Amino acid sequence: MAIRFLWDKRFFDKLLELDGDIGGKKILKENLDSLKIVPVQAGELQDIDRKEDLGTA
């Protein structure tokens, strides 16, 4: 099982303020009551942080 995070749209503004591949963990910790765990198979979801990542997904 792989662990990936899917973000609700209410967090998009905060995520867009981040620079680089850091900061999302802080947002998660501040909103643990909103966290839902959904099991997925490895490779089922891709990590996309930047527009460039879309081409590799």
All heavy atoms as TSV, in Angstrom:
chain	resi	resn	atom	element	x	y	z
A	1	MET	N	N	0.845	-1.176	0.000
A	1	MET	CA	C	0.000	0.000	0.000
A	1	MET	C	C	0.891	1.241	0.000
A	1	MET	O	O	1.846	1.338	0.741
A	1	MET	CB	C	-0.919	0.000	1.215
A	1	MET	CG	C	-1.815	1.210	1.279
A	1	MET	SD	S	-3.088	1.161	2.556
A	1	MET	CE	C	-2.127	1.284	4.030
A	2	ALA	N	N	0.555	2.192	-0.827
A	2	ALA	CA	C	1.275	3.470	-0.906
A	2	ALA	C	C	0.485	4.536	-0.171
A	2	ALA	O	O	-0.737	4.450	-0.057
A	2	ALA	CB	C	1.453	3.876	-2.364
A	3	ILE	N	N	1.177	5.531	0.349
A	3	ILE	CA	C	0.505	6.641	1.025
A	3	ILE	C	C	0.631	7.880	0.157
A	3	ILE	O	O	1.737	8.292	-0.207
A	3	ILE	CB	C	1.105	6.896	2.411
A	3	ILE	CG1	C	0.896	5.680	3.292
A	3	ILE	CG2	C	0.484	8.132	3.037
A	3	ILE	CD1	C	1.558	5.765	4.640
A	4	ARG	N	N	-0.484	8.454	-0.215
A	4	ARG	CA	C	-0.528	9.684	-1.006
A	4	ARG	C	C	-1.551	10.602	-0.358
A	4	ARG	O	O	-2.492	10.151	0.293
A	4	ARG	CB	C	-0.941	9.415	-2.451
A	4	ARG	CG	C	0.018	8.539	-3.217
A	4	ARG	CD	C	1.251	9.326	-3.578
A	4	ARG	NE	N	2.082	8.580	-4.468
A	4	ARG	CZ	C	3.265	8.093	-4.141
A	4	ARG	NH1	N	3.735	8.278	-2.941
A	4	ARG	NH2	N	3.970	7.430	-5.005
A	5	PHE	N	N	-1.390	11.884	-0.587
A	5	PHE	CA	C	-2.318	12.854	-0.031
A	5	PHE	C	C	-3.110	13.505	-1.153
A	5	PHE	O	O	-2.543	13.985	-2.121
A	5	PHE	CB	C	-1.572	13.935	0.767
A	5	PHE	CG	C	-0.831	13.366	1.932
A	5	PHE	CD1	C	0.527	13.134	1.866
A	5	PHE	CD2	C	-1.505	13.048	3.099
A	5	PHE	CE1	C	1.209	12.601	2.944
A	5	PHE	CE2	C	-0.828	12.510	4.181
A	5	PHE	CZ	C	0.531	12.289	4.104
A	6	LEU	N	N	-4.407	13.480	-1.019
A	6	LEU	CA	C	-5.293	14.187	-1.937
A	6	LEU	C	C	-5.831	15.383	-1.173
A	6	LEU	O	O	-6.338	15.239	-0.061
A	6	LEU	CB	C	-6.448	13.280	-2.379
A	6	LEU	CG	C	-6.048	11.985	-3.053
A	6	LEU	CD1	C	-7.289	11.134	-3.330
A	6	LEU	CD2	C	-5.303	12.252	-4.325
A	7	TRP	N	N	-5.715	16.548	-1.754
A	7	TRP	CA	C	-6.079	17.773	-1.054
A	7	TRP	C	C	-7.460	18.240	-1.449
A	7	TRP	O	O	-7.793	18.320	-2.630
A	7	TRP	CB	C	-5.072	18.869	-1.383
A	7	TRP	CG	C	-3.713	18.577	-0.850
A	7	TRP	CD1	C	-2.685	17.960	-1.517
A	7	TRP	CD2	C	-3.221	18.866	0.451
A	7	TRP	NE1	N	-1.601	17.863	-0.704
A	7	TRP	CE2	C	-1.896	18.415	0.512
A	7	TRP	CE3	C	-3.776	19.476	1.564
A	7	TRP	CZ2	C	-1.115	18.552	1.650
A	7	TRP	CZ3	C	-2.997	19.610	2.694
A	7	TRP	CH2	C	-1.682	19.147	2.728
A	8	ASP	N	N	-8.278	18.563	-0.464
A	8	ASP	CA	C	-9.576	19.175	-0.687
A	8	ASP	C	C	-9.353	20.590	-1.228
A	8	ASP	O	O	-8.378	21.253	-0.867
A	8	ASP	CB	C	-10.341	19.229	0.636
A	8	ASP	CG	C	-11.766	19.695	0.460
A	8	ASP	OD1	O	-11.958	20.926	0.385
A	8	ASP	OD2	O	-12.666	18.855	0.410
A	9	LYS	N	N	-10.255	21.070	-2.052
A	9	LYS	CA	C	-10.076	22.374	-2.680
A	9	LYS	C	C	-9.993	23.526	-1.681
A	9	LYS	O	O	-9.443	24.571	-1.993
A	9	LYS	CB	C	-11.174	22.640	-3.707
A	9	LYS	CG	C	-12.553	22.749	-3.134
A	9	LYS	CD	C	-13.578	22.984	-4.231
A	9	LYS	CE	C	-14.974	23.050	-3.659
A	9	LYS	NZ	N	-15.950	23.294	-4.724
A	10	ARG	N	N	-10.480	23.335	-0.467
A	10	ARG	CA	C	-10.392	24.421	0.520
A	10	ARG	C	C	-8.957	24.703	0.940
A	10	ARG	O	O	-8.657	25.747	1.508
A	10	ARG	CB	C	-11.249	24.116	1.743
A	10	ARG	CG	C	-10.752	22.947	2.530
A	10	ARG	CD	C	-11.633	22.643	3.689
A	10	ARG	NE	N	-11.338	21.272	4.106
A	10	ARG	CZ	C	-12.068	20.581	4.921
A	10	ARG	NH1	N	-13.156	21.106	5.409
A	10	ARG	NH2	N	-11.733	19.370	5.244
A	11	PHE	N	N	-8.028	23.796	0.640
A	11	PHE	CA	C	-6.619	23.990	0.973
A	11	PHE	C	C	-5.796	24.512	-0.208
A	11	PHE	O	O	-4.609	24.785	-0.062
A	11	PHE	CB	C	-5.997	22.686	1.473
A	11	PHE	CG	C	-6.650	22.175	2.727
A	11	PHE	CD1	C	-7.426	21.031	2.706
A	11	PHE	CD2	C	-6.489	22.831	3.932
A	11	PHE	CE1	C	-8.033	20.554	3.855
A	11	PHE	CE2	C	-7.090	22.366	5.089
A	11	PHE	CZ	C	-7.862	21.226	5.045
A	12	PHE	N	N	-6.389	24.646	-1.366
A	12	PHE	CA	C	-5.631	25.025	-2.563
A	12	PHE	C	C	-4.912	26.361	-2.413
A	12	PHE	O	O	-3.756	26.488	-2.806
A	12	PHE	CB	C	-6.537	25.054	-3.789
A	12	PHE	CG	C	-6.934	23.683	-4.300
A	12	PHE	CD1	C	-6.519	22.512	-3.678
A	12	PHE	CD2	C	-7.734	23.571	-5.406
A	12	PHE	CE1	C	-6.892	21.264	-4.151
A	12	PHE	CE2	C	-8.118	22.319	-5.904
A	12	PHE	CZ	C	-7.688	21.175	-5.269
A	13	ASP	N	N	-5.576	27.359	-1.853
A	13	ASP	CA	C	-4.917	28.665	-1.699
A	13	ASP	C	C	-3.669	28.560	-0.831
A	13	ASP	O	O	-2.623	29.128	-1.153
A	13	ASP	CB	C	-5.876	29.709	-1.117
A	13	ASP	CG	C	-6.935	30.147	-2.116
A	13	ASP	OD1	O	-6.714	29.998	-3.340
A	13	ASP	OD2	O	-7.985	30.647	-1.678
A	14	LYS	N	N	-3.760	27.824	0.283
A	14	LYS	CA	C	-2.594	27.643	1.155
A	14	LYS	C	C	-1.487	26.879	0.435
A	14	LYS	O	O	-0.304	27.189	0.580
A	14	LYS	CB	C	-2.985	26.902	2.426
A	14	LYS	CG	C	-3.797	27.725	3.380
A	14	LYS	CD	C	-4.092	26.942	4.646
A	14	LYS	CE	C	-4.923	27.783	5.594
A	14	LYS	NZ	N	-5.168	27.109	6.863
A	15	LEU	N	N	-1.859	25.870	-0.331
A	15	LEU	CA	C	-0.866	25.080	-1.057
A	15	LEU	C	C	-0.176	25.914	-2.132
A	15	LEU	O	O	1.026	25.777	-2.361
A	15	LEU	CB	C	-1.524	23.844	-1.678
A	15	LEU	CG	C	-1.976	22.784	-0.680
A	15	LEU	CD1	C	-2.897	21.786	-1.358
A	15	LEU	CD2	C	-0.787	22.090	-0.050
A	16	LEU	N	N	-0.925	26.781	-2.786
A	16	LEU	CA	C	-0.342	27.626	-3.825
A	16	LEU	C	C	0.655	28.637	-3.263
A	16	LEU	O	O	1.534	29.106	-3.980
A	16	LEU	CB	C	-1.453	28.352	-4.597
A	16	LEU	CG	C	-2.274	27.473	-5.518
A	16	LEU	CD1	C	-3.480	28.235	-6.053
A	16	LEU	CD2	C	-1.431	26.941	-6.659
A	17	GLU	N	N	0.540	28.948	-1.984
A	17	GLU	CA	C	1.475	29.873	-1.346
A	17	GLU	C	C	2.814	29.218	-1.016
A	17	GLU	O	O	3.787	29.910	-0.734
A	17	GLU	CB	C	0.864	30.430	-0.059
A	17	GLU	CG	C	-0.338	31.323	-0.298
A	17	GLU	CD	C	-1.037	31.724	0.985
A	17	GLU	OE1	O	-0.543	31.369	2.083
A	17	GLU	OE2	O	-2.087	32.390	0.898
A	18	LEU	N	N	2.876	27.886	-1.069
A	18	LEU	CA	C	4.109	27.167	-0.732
A	18	LEU	C	C	5.141	27.336	-1.831
A	18	LEU	O	O	4.804	27.505	-3.006
A	18	LEU	CB	C	3.815	25.681	-0.529
A	18	LEU	CG	C	2.836	25.337	0.583
A	18	LEU	CD1	C	2.590	23.840	0.579
A	18	LEU	CD2	C	3.361	25.798	1.933
A	19	ASP	N	N	6.408	27.233	-1.441
A	19	ASP	CA	C	7.509	27.337	-2.389
A	19	ASP	C	C	8.290	26.031	-2.371
A	19	ASP	O	O	8.762	25.604	-1.306
A	19	ASP	CB	C	8.410	28.514	-2.009
A	19	ASP	CG	C	9.498	28.754	-3.032
A	19	ASP	OD1	O	9.265	28.477	-4.229
A	19	ASP	OD2	O	10.586	29.201	-2.649
A	20	GLY	N	N	8.403	25.385	-3.504
A	20	GLY	CA	C	9.149	24.138	-3.587
A	20	GLY	C	C	8.363	22.964	-3.046
A	20	GLY	O	O	7.136	22.967	-2.998
A	21	ASP	N	N	9.094	21.939	-2.606
A	21	ASP	CA	C	8.484	20.686	-2.165
A	21	ASP	C	C	8.437	20.622	-0.634
A	21	ASP	O	O	8.724	19.600	-0.035
A	21	ASP	CB	C	9.280	19.512	-2.729
A	21	ASP	CG	C	8.540	18.202	-2.616
A	21	ASP	OD1	O	7.308	18.218	-2.480
A	21	ASP	OD2	O	9.196	17.151	-2.649
A	22	ILE	N	N	8.095	21.742	-0.010
A	22	ILE	CA	C	8.017	21.781	1.450
A	22	ILE	C	C	6.729	22.473	1.863
A	22	ILE	O	O	6.121	23.195	1.090
A	22	ILE	CB	C	9.212	22.539	2.080
A	22	ILE	CG1	C	9.296	23.964	1.530
A	22	ILE	CG2	C	10.509	21.793	1.853
A	22	ILE	CD1	C	10.275	24.839	2.249
A	23	GLY	N	N	6.306	22.238	3.087
A	23	GLY	CA	C	5.182	22.975	3.625
A	23	GLY	C	C	3.877	22.227	3.723
A	23	GLY	O	O	3.057	22.535	4.577
A	24	GLY	N	N	3.637	21.286	2.855
A	24	GLY	CA	C	2.370	20.558	2.896
A	24	GLY	C	C	2.174	19.821	4.209
A	24	GLY	O	O	1.060	19.716	4.716
A	25	LYS	N	N	3.277	19.317	4.777
A	25	LYS	CA	C	3.200	18.592	6.041
A	25	LYS	C	C	2.654	19.504	7.147
A	25	LYS	O	O	1.854	19.087	7.967
A	25	LYS	CB	C	4.571	18.066	6.440
A	25	LYS	CG	C	4.538	17.172	7.667
A	25	LYS	CD	C	5.922	16.749	8.102
A	25	LYS	CE	C	6.528	15.819	7.092
A	25	LYS	NZ	N	7.814	15.257	7.536
A	26	LYS	N	N	3.064	20.745	7.143
A	26	LYS	CA	C	2.586	21.700	8.144
A	26	LYS	C	C	1.074	21.899	8.011
A	26	LYS	O	O	0.344	21.915	9.004
A	26	LYS	CB	C	3.303	23.034	7.992
A	26	LYS	CG	C	2.858	24.054	8.998
A	26	LYS	CD	C	3.562	25.382	8.807
A	26	LYS	CE	C	3.051	26.358	9.843
A	26	LYS	NZ	N	3.097	27.717	9.446
A	27	ILE	N	N	0.598	22.026	6.790
A	27	ILE	CA	C	-0.836	22.200	6.558
A	27	ILE	C	C	-1.597	20.962	7.032
A	27	ILE	O	O	-2.650	21.069	7.652
A	27	ILE	CB	C	-1.129	22.509	5.078
A	27	ILE	CG1	C	-0.476	23.845	4.682
A	27	ILE	CG2	C	-2.625	22.544	4.807
A	27	ILE	CD1	C	-0.513	24.140	3.205
A	28	LEU	N	N	-1.045	19.775	6.759
A	28	LEU	CA	C	-1.677	18.542	7.227
A	28	LEU	C	C	-1.779	18.511	8.745
A	28	LEU	O	O	-2.835	18.209	9.299
A	28	LEU	CB	C	-0.875	17.320	6.770
A	28	LEU	CG	C	-1.073	16.864	5.338
A	28	LEU	CD1	C	-0.106	15.746	5.016
A	28	LEU	CD2	C	-2.494	16.415	5.103
A	29	LYS	N	N	-0.667	18.817	9.412
A	29	LYS	CA	C	-0.653	18.776	10.881
A	29	LYS	C	C	-1.635	19.767	11.489
A	29	LYS	O	O	-2.210	19.503	12.537
A	29	LYS	CB	C	0.751	19.052	11.401
A	29	LYS	CG	C	1.697	17.896	11.169
A	29	LYS	CD	C	3.069	18.200	11.733
A	29	LYS	CE	C	3.993	17.030	11.550
A	29	LYS	NZ	N	5.327	17.296	12.109
A	30	GLU	N	N	-1.829	20.896	10.838
A	30	GLU	CA	C	-2.767	21.902	11.339
A	30	GLU	C	C	-4.227	21.517	11.099
A	30	GLU	O	O	-5.132	22.143	11.642
A	30	GLU	CB	C	-2.489	23.255	10.676
A	30	GLU	CG	C	-1.174	23.874	11.092
A	30	GLU	CD	C	-0.827	25.119	10.288
A	30	GLU	OE1	O	-1.516	25.415	9.276
A	30	GLU	OE2	O	0.145	25.786	10.661
A	31	ASN	N	N	-4.453	20.489	10.268
A	31	ASN	CA	C	-5.817	20.106	9.888
A	31	ASN	C	C	-6.046	18.601	10.012
A	31	ASN	O	O	-6.730	18.002	9.175
A	31	ASN	CB	C	-6.087	20.565	8.449
A	31	ASN	CG	C	-6.041	22.069	8.328
A	31	ASN	OD1	O	-6.988	22.756	8.652
A	31	ASN	ND2	N	-4.909	22.587	7.884
A	32	LEU	N	N	-5.505	17.993	11.056
A	32	LEU	CA	C	-5.623	16.545	11.218
A	32	LEU	C	C	-7.073	16.074	11.292
A	32	LEU	O	O	-7.388	14.957	10.877
A	32	LEU	CB	C	-4.864	16.087	12.464
A	32	LEU	CG	C	-3.345	16.131	12.351
A	32	LEU	CD1	C	-2.715	15.753	13.693
A	32	LEU	CD2	C	-2.845	15.222	11.248
A	33	ASP	N	N	-7.956	16.934	11.773
A	33	ASP	CA	C	-9.367	16.553	11.857
A	33	ASP	C	C	-10.011	16.397	10.480
A	33	ASP	O	O	-11.063	15.786	10.343
A	33	ASP	CB	C	-10.147	17.562	12.690
A	33	ASP	CG	C	-10.059	18.983	12.156
A	33	ASP	OD1	O	-8.995	19.358	11.629
A	33	ASP	OD2	O	-11.054	19.715	12.269
A	34	SER	N	N	-9.363	16.915	9.447
A	34	SER	CA	C	-9.879	16.806	8.082
A	34	SER	C	C	-9.248	15.651	7.309
A	34	SER	O	O	-9.628	15.390	6.169
A	34	SER	CB	C	-9.602	18.106	7.314
A	34	SER	OG	O	-10.260	19.179	7.934
A	35	LEU	N	N	-8.312	14.970	7.922
A	35	LEU	CA	C	-7.568	13.902	7.256
A	35	LEU	C	C	-8.415	12.643	7.123
A	35	LEU	O	O	-9.063	12.209	8.062
A	35	LEU	CB	C	-6.305	13.591	8.067
A	35	LEU	CG	C	-5.317	12.613	7.478
A	35	LEU	CD1	C	-4.703	13.182	6.210
A	35	LEU	CD2	C	-4.236	12.301	8.494
A	36	LYS	N	N	-8.417	12.070	5.929
A	36	LYS	CA	C	-9.087	10.797	5.673
A	36	LYS	C	C	-8.068	9.864	5.035
A	36	LYS	O	O	-7.353	10.251	4.117
A	36	LYS	CB	C	-10.277	10.966	4.726
A	36	LYS	CG	C	-11.393	11.762	5.319
A	36	LYS	CD	C	-12.552	11.864	4.365
A	36	LYS	CE	C	-13.632	12.741	4.968
A	36	LYS	NZ	N	-14.739	12.939	4.059
A	37	ILE	N	N	-8.011	8.646	5.498
A	37	ILE	CA	C	-7.074	7.666	4.960
A	37	ILE	C	C	-7.800	6.790	3.951
A	37	ILE	O	O	-8.836	6.191	4.250
A	37	ILE	CB	C	-6.460	6.818	6.085
A	37	ILE	CG1	C	-5.675	7.737	7.011
A	37	ILE	CG2	C	-5.597	5.705	5.506
A	37	ILE	CD1	C	-5.108	7.073	8.225
A	38	VAL	N	N	-7.250	6.738	2.734
A	38	VAL	CA	C	-7.837	5.954	1.651
A	38	VAL	C	C	-6.738	5.051	1.085
A	38	VAL	O	O	-5.764	5.540	0.521
A	38	VAL	CB	C	-8.394	6.872	0.535
A	38	VAL	CG1	C	-8.981	6.040	-0.586
A	38	VAL	CG2	C	-9.429	7.835	1.099
A	39	PRO	N	N	-6.830	3.739	1.248
A	39	PRO	CA	C	-5.793	2.852	0.725
A	39	PRO	C	C	-5.807	2.807	-0.804
A	39	PRO	O	O	-6.876	2.778	-1.418
A	39	PRO	CB	C	-6.149	1.494	1.311
A	39	PRO	CG	C	-7.527	1.598	1.843
A	39	PRO	CD	C	-7.883	3.037	1.953
A	40	VAL	N	N	-4.617	2.845	-1.393
A	40	VAL	CA	C	-4.458	2.723	-2.845
A	40	VAL	C	C	-3.289	1.803	-3.131
A	40	VAL	O	O	-2.437	1.576	-2.275
A	40	VAL	CB	C	-4.223	4.096	-3.521
A	40	VAL	CG1	C	-5.408	5.019	-3.306
A	40	VAL	CG2	C	-2.959	4.743	-3.015
A	41	GLN	N	N	-3.246	1.275	-4.313
A	41	GLN	CA	C	-2.140	0.427	-4.741
A	41	GLN	C	C	-0.961	1.294	-5.168
A	41	GLN	O	O	-1.151	2.394	-5.691
A	41	GLN	CB	C	-2.571	-0.466	-5.909
A	41	GLN	CG	C	-3.683	-1.432	-5.561
A	41	GLN	CD	C	-3.264	-2.420	-4.496
A	41	GLN	OE1	O	-2.170	-2.961	-4.534
A	41	GLN	NE2	N	-4.129	-2.656	-3.526
A	42	ALA	N	N	0.252	0.789	-4.963
A	42	ALA	CA	C	1.454	1.498	-5.392
A	42	ALA	C	C	1.359	1.800	-6.882
A	42	ALA	O	O	0.947	0.956	-7.679
A	42	ALA	CB	C	2.695	0.666	-5.091
A	43	GLY	N	N	1.686	3.017	-7.275
A	43	GLY	CA	C	1.646	3.415	-8.675
A	43	GLY	C	C	0.286	3.905	-9.141
A	43	GLY	O	O	0.147	4.395	-10.251
A	44	GLU	N	N	-0.728	3.770	-8.315
A	44	GLU	CA	C	-2.080	4.182	-8.700
A	44	GLU	C	C	-2.210	5.701	-8.770
A	44	GLU	O	O	-2.927	6.235	-9.602
A	44	GLU	CB	C	-3.091	3.620	-7.712
A	44	GLU	CG	C	-4.519	3.752	-8.139
A	44	GLU	CD	C	-5.475	3.000	-7.217
A	44	GLU	OE1	O	-5.041	2.398	-6.222
A	44	GLU	OE2	O	-6.674	3.021	-7.509
A	45	LEU	N	N	-1.523	6.405	-7.882
A	45	LEU	CA	C	-1.545	7.864	-7.850
A	45	LEU	C	C	-0.133	8.393	-8.022
A	45	LEU	O	O	0.822	7.767	-7.587
A	45	LEU	CB	C	-2.126	8.371	-6.523
A	45	LEU	CG	C	-3.544	7.923	-6.195
A	45	LEU	CD1	C	-3.928	8.371	-4.794
A	45	LEU	CD2	C	-4.521	8.487	-7.213
A	46	GLN	N	N	-0.004	9.552	-8.643
A	46	GLN	CA	C	1.306	10.158	-8.870
A	46	GLN	C	C	1.446	11.437	-8.063
A	46	GLN	O	O	0.460	12.155	-7.856
A	46	GLN	CB	C	1.495	10.476	-10.359
A	46	GLN	CG	C	1.453	9.268	-11.263
A	46	GLN	CD	C	2.612	8.330	-11.024
A	46	GLN	OE1	O	3.729	8.756	-10.800
A	46	GLN	NE2	N	2.328	7.044	-11.053
A	47	ASP	N	N	2.669	11.747	-7.636
A	47	ASP	CA	C	2.962	12.979	-6.912
A	47	ASP	C	C	3.168	14.098	-7.920
A	47	ASP	O	O	4.071	14.049	-8.744
A	47	ASP	CB	C	4.214	12.788	-6.067
A	47	ASP	CG	C	4.527	14.001	-5.209
A	47	ASP	OD1	O	3.627	14.834	-4.999
A	47	ASP	OD2	O	5.668	14.106	-4.744
A	48	ILE	N	N	2.303	15.089	-7.893
A	48	ILE	CA	C	2.396	16.209	-8.828
A	48	ILE	C	C	2.490	17.492	-8.014
A	48	ILE	O	O	1.532	17.889	-7.351
A	48	ILE	CB	C	1.180	16.253	-9.779
A	48	ILE	CG1	C	1.152	14.967	-10.603
A	48	ILE	CG2	C	1.230	17.483	-10.666
A	48	ILE	CD1	C	-0.041	14.819	-11.500
A	49	ASP	N	N	3.673	18.092	-8.034
A	49	ASP	CA	C	3.911	19.333	-7.301
A	49	ASP	C	C	3.983	20.548	-8.220
A	49	ASP	O	O	3.723	21.662	-7.798
A	49	ASP	CB	C	5.222	19.251	-6.514
A	49	ASP	CG	C	5.180	18.188	-5.427
A	49	ASP	OD1	O	4.158	18.116	-4.729
A	49	ASP	OD2	O	6.150	17.430	-5.304
A	50	ARG	N	N	4.381	20.310	-9.472
A	50	ARG	CA	C	4.585	21.408	-10.412
A	50	ARG	C	C	3.959	21.036	-11.763
A	50	ARG	O	O	3.691	19.884	-12.032
A	50	ARG	CB	C	6.086	21.651	-10.621
A	50	ARG	CG	C	6.831	22.003	-9.352
A	50	ARG	CD	C	8.338	22.008	-9.583
A	50	ARG	NE	N	8.825	20.747	-10.128
A	50	ARG	CZ	C	9.267	19.720	-9.390
A	50	ARG	NH1	N	9.292	19.805	-8.104
A	50	ARG	NH2	N	9.687	18.626	-9.963
A	51	LYS	N	N	3.750	22.031	-12.612
A	51	LYS	CA	C	3.181	21.766	-13.936
A	51	LYS	C	C	4.039	20.764	-14.703
A	51	LYS	O	O	3.527	19.922	-15.433
A	51	LYS	CB	C	3.071	23.049	-14.730
A	51	LYS	CG	C	1.940	23.937	-14.306
A	51	LYS	CD	C	1.835	25.162	-15.205
A	51	LYS	CE	C	0.706	26.050	-14.758
A	51	LYS	NZ	N	0.550	27.232	-15.619
A	52	GLU	N	N	5.363	20.846	-14.508
A	52	GLU	CA	C	6.274	19.937	-15.224
A	52	GLU	C	C	6.004	18.466	-14.863
A	52	GLU	O	O	6.267	17.575	-15.646
A	52	GLU	CB	C	7.730	20.268	-14.919
A	52	GLU	CG	C	8.154	21.670	-15.306
A	52	GLU	CD	C	7.797	22.724	-14.259
A	52	GLU	OE1	O	7.995	22.499	-13.052
A	52	GLU	OE2	O	7.286	23.779	-14.658
A	53	ASP	N	N	5.508	18.230	-13.648
A	53	ASP	CA	C	5.221	16.867	-13.202
A	53	ASP	C	C	4.054	16.239	-13.941
A	53	ASP	O	O	3.927	15.019	-13.994
A	53	ASP	CB	C	4.920	16.844	-11.702
A	53	ASP	CG	C	6.099	17.266	-10.855
A	53	ASP	OD1	O	7.253	17.128	-11.306
A	53	ASP	OD2	O	5.867	17.769	-9.736
A	54	LEU	N	N	3.190	17.047	-14.530
A	54	LEU	CA	C	2.035	16.530	-15.244
A	54	LEU	C	C	2.437	15.664	-16.430
A	54	LEU	O	O	1.787	14.678	-16.734
A	54	LEU	CB	C	1.122	17.662	-15.712
A	54	LEU	CG	C	0.330	18.367	-14.633
A	54	LEU	CD1	C	-0.351	19.610	-15.214
A	54	LEU	CD2	C	-0.705	17.454	-14.025
A	55	GLY	N	N	3.527	15.998	-17.068
A	55	GLY	CA	C	3.977	15.236	-18.228
A	55	GLY	C	C	4.495	13.858	-17.888
A	55	GLY	O	O	4.512	12.975	-18.716
A	56	THR	N	N	4.874	13.638	-16.626
A	56	THR	CA	C	5.412	12.342	-16.224
A	56	THR	C	C	4.362	11.474	-15.551
A	56	THR	O	O	4.612	10.337	-15.250
A	56	THR	CB	C	6.609	12.520	-15.259
A	56	THR	OG1	O	6.156	13.202	-14.089
A	56	THR	CG2	C	7.729	13.288	-15.929
A	57	ALA	N	N	3.184	12.021	-15.297
A	57	ALA	CA	C	2.139	11.264	-14.593
A	57	ALA	C	C	1.396	10.360	-15.532
A	57	ALA	O	O	1.366	10.529	-16.715
A	57	ALA	CB	C	1.162	12.242	-13.924
